[in-house]
């Protein structure tokens, strides 16, 4: 039995200002790549929403507001999964405090982390670099 390829076939890199109006560029790239790689519509939609939520969190929490500072997206195009690295240069994220709140705690907002972790197969926060944070999101393609 031959092992399926999991390394990147190609890479797409996008840098946008950390402003909501530019998130559609990243959403369009994510949508196109997932579609080309054969993701089902539900998974494609969930990946787009998770990446959009993660970028919105960068704007709100790392930078504190919309800014011209960058969000860098590196998307590895793989045979059997979608993999994106989102990098910002904002406030250091306290990885221990990045936890989804309880679903019983009914109030507006705050469910983004829960959603991201529930739809993605891998969510890794990396803040060991001196001046940046990196969020890795992975979704396996169950159609492959």
N, C-alpha and C positions, 0 to 999 in steps of 0.2 A: 504494500500500500504506500502510495506516494504522499509525503507530507505537504500540506497546503502552504503556499507562500504567505508570509506575514510581514515581510519587510516592505518598505516603501518602493513603489514602482516609480513614482515621481513626487515632486513637492511643489506646492503653490504657496507663495508668501505674499501677504497683503499687510500694508501699514496704513492705518486711518487715524485721523484725529479722534480723541475720545469725546465724540459728540453723537447723540442719538441719531441725528440725520444721516450719519455715515454708516450706521450699523447695517443698513440694507445692502451695502457692498459685500460685507462678510456673509450675510444671510444668502445672497444670490450665489456666491461662490460655494458655500456649503450645500445649498440645494442642487446646484449643477453637478458637483462632485458626487454626492450621494446618488443622484439619478443615474449618472454615467456608470457608477459601480453597482447598480442594480438593487439598491435598497428598496424595500417595500414602502408604500406611501406613509404608513403610520410611523415607521422608524425614521424616515426622512423628515417628516414634520416634527417629531420629537427631538431629533438632533438639531434642527434649525432653532427650535424654541430654547433648547438647553444652551446652545452657543450664544444666542441672543441674550438670554438671561445672564450668562456669565459676563458678557461684555457690558451689559447694563450695570452689573455689580462692580465691575472695574471702574466705571465712570462714577458711580455713587460712593463706593467705599474706598477704593485705592486713591482716586484723584479728588474725591469730595464734591465734584461738580463737573460739568462739561468743560473741556479744556482742549487746547491745541496739542497737548502732550499726546504721545502715540499709544495706540493699541496695536501690537504686532501679532498677526495670526500666521502661524506656519501650519499648513495642512499637508500631512503625508498621505498620498494616494496609495492605498494598499489593496491587495487582492481580496482580503477577507475582513477588513475593518475600516472604519473611519477614525482618523486620529488627528487631533488639532492641539496645538500649543498656543495659548494666549498669553502674551507677555505685556506687562505694564511696568512703569517706572514710578509708581505712586507709593503711598504709605505701605509699609510692610504689613502683610496680613499675618495675624496671629493664628496659625494653623489650628491650634487647640480650640480656639473660639469659633471657628467656622464649622458650625454644626447646624443641621436643620432643627427648627423649633418643633415642638410637639404639635401634631395635627389637632389635638384637643384645644390648643390655645388659639381660639377663634378671634382674629383681628385682621385688619387689612395688611397686606404685604408680608414679607418674611418667609415665604414658602419657596423661593427660588432655589435655594440650596437643596431643599428636600426634592423638588422636581428634578433638578440636574442629577442628583445621586440616584433617583429612582429610574430614570430613563437611560442613563449612560452605564456602560459596563465597567468603566474605570474612571475615577476622578482623583487626580493627584495634584496637591498644592505644593509648589516648590518655592521657598523664599530664602534659600541659602546664598543666593547671589547678593553681592553688596548693594546693588542699586536697582534691583528688579524683582518682580514676582512672576512666576510662570504657573499657569493652570493647564494641566494635560487632561483632555477628555477623549475617551475611546468608546466607540460603539461597534460591536461585532456585527457583521452582515450575516444574518441567519439565512439569507437567500443563497449564499455561496456554499 
